[in-house]
Amino acid sequence: MRRLLLDLIIFFSIIFLPYWFYIPLLVASIVVMPFFWEAVFLGFFIDMLYGLNVFFSIYALSALVLVALALVFKERLRFNV
């Protein structure tokens, strides 16, 4: 339920709010939520709405890299604690 609510908040913030609000919200959700793969799809949605070229989606690629980095660092932090 919490994950769905966060997805809806980010989705509507992408539509109605400026980028300086939804991009930090998206990055924070990647760090806080475990396996937040929805960020990649939300990145594709941002590119479809505001991107110049759909075939090179910079937001989706950045979200994918951030999710992968968050998985690696979260694993190391849990292991060392």
N, C-alpha and C positions, 0 to 999 in steps of 0.2 A: 504494500500500500504506500509506504514511504517512497519507494523507488518510482512508482507511477506518478505520484504527486510531484516529485522532483522533475520527472520527464515533462509533465504538463507545464510546470512553471518555466522551465527552460524553453520549451517550444513556444509558449506565448510571449516570453521575453524576446525571443528571436524575431517574432512577427511585429511586436508593438514597441519594443524598447531599443535604444541605440546600442551599437556594438560594444561600447565601453562598459555596458552593464552585463550583457549575456556572455561575453567571452571569459571574464574572470569567474563568473558563475559556473560556466562549463568546466573550466580548469579546476576549480575548487571541488566540483562534484566528482571529477575523475580521481582526485586525490583522496576524497573522503569515502566514497562508495566503493565497495569491492566489485571488481569486474564490471565497470561501467562502460560496456561496449556500445551503449546507446549513443555515446558521444560521437562515435564515428558516423552514425546515421544522422545525427543532428548536424554534424559538419557537412555532410552531403546536402542537407536541407538548406544550410546557410549558403552554400555555394550555388544551389539552384536558385535561391532568391536573389542573392546579391553578387554572385560571381560573374566574371566576364566570360569564362570558358568552362563549360561543364566537364570536359574531359580531363582537365587538370584541376583537381579540387584541392586547394591548399588547406582549407579548414579541415576537411576529412582526413587528409594525410597528417596534419599536425595532431589531430585528435587521436589518430591511431598510434603515432609515436608517443604521445603523452600517456596513453593507456598502457602501452608496452613498458615505458619507463616506470610508471607507477607500480606495475606488477612486480618488476624487478626490485625496486627499492623497498616496496612494502614487504616483500619476502625477506630481504636482507635485514630489515629493521626488526621483523618478528623473530628472525633466527638469532639475532644478537642480543635480544632483550631477555 
